[in-house]
Structure formats: structure tokens, C-alpha cells
């Protein structure tokens, strides 16, 4: 995979950080100037399986 096929690291870092702190995809897209909400998800990098895990929300 060439670097042209991957999201930019700085942008991915910003999008992931904003996402993990509760920013909506719409707010993130507004800041990054993305027109497609689907594109935003390609930038979210969550490596920890317990981070942003829906199962952890059950029973709260």
C-alpha cells in the first residue's frame, strides 16, 4: 500500500482524538472539510478493543 492509499497521519490523529472525546462526525467533517460522513470513519484509529466498545455501555 502506498502512502497515497492511506489517510494522512496528522488528519487521522485529529479525527481519532476528536472522536474519542465525543465530537460528532458532522463536527469533525466540518473541521476537516470532508463532504462525506463515510470518509470520516476511515480516519478513526482505535487500537484498544475496550475503547469505544458498545458492549461496555450495556447496563449503565
N, C-alpha and C positions, 0 to 999 in steps of 0.2 A: 504494500500500500504506500503510495507516495504521499508526501505532506499535503498535496493538493486535494487528496481524498478525505482528509481528516479535518474536523473543526479546529480552528485556531486555539492554541493552548490558553492564551490570555482570555479570550472570549469564553471558552469552556469553564475556566476558573471562575469568572464573574457570574456566569449563568448558574453554575452549581452552587456557589456561595449564596446567591440571592434566593435560589430555590429552597435550599436547606433552612433559610431563615424566614421562609413563609411568603416570599414575594409571589404574586400570581404570574402565570405565564404571560398574561396580557401586559402586565407592568414590565416584565423582563423584555418582552418583544419591543415595547415602546422605547426602552432604553437602548437596546441593541439594534433597533431599526429593522427588525425582521417583519416581513409581511405575513409569513405563515407560522401559525402556532405549532405546527408539526415540526418545524425546523428547530424550535427551542429544545425539544426533547432530545435531539441528537447531541446537544451540548452539555446535558446534565450528566455528571460523572459521580456516581455514588458507589464507592467500593465496599463499604461496610454493610453487610446484609441486615444489620439491625438499625441502620439509619434510614429513615423514610420508609419504614416497613409497615404496611397496613395491618398486619397481624397484631402489632404492638398497640394498636388503637382499640382493639376489641376489649370490651369490659370496662372501659374508662368511664 
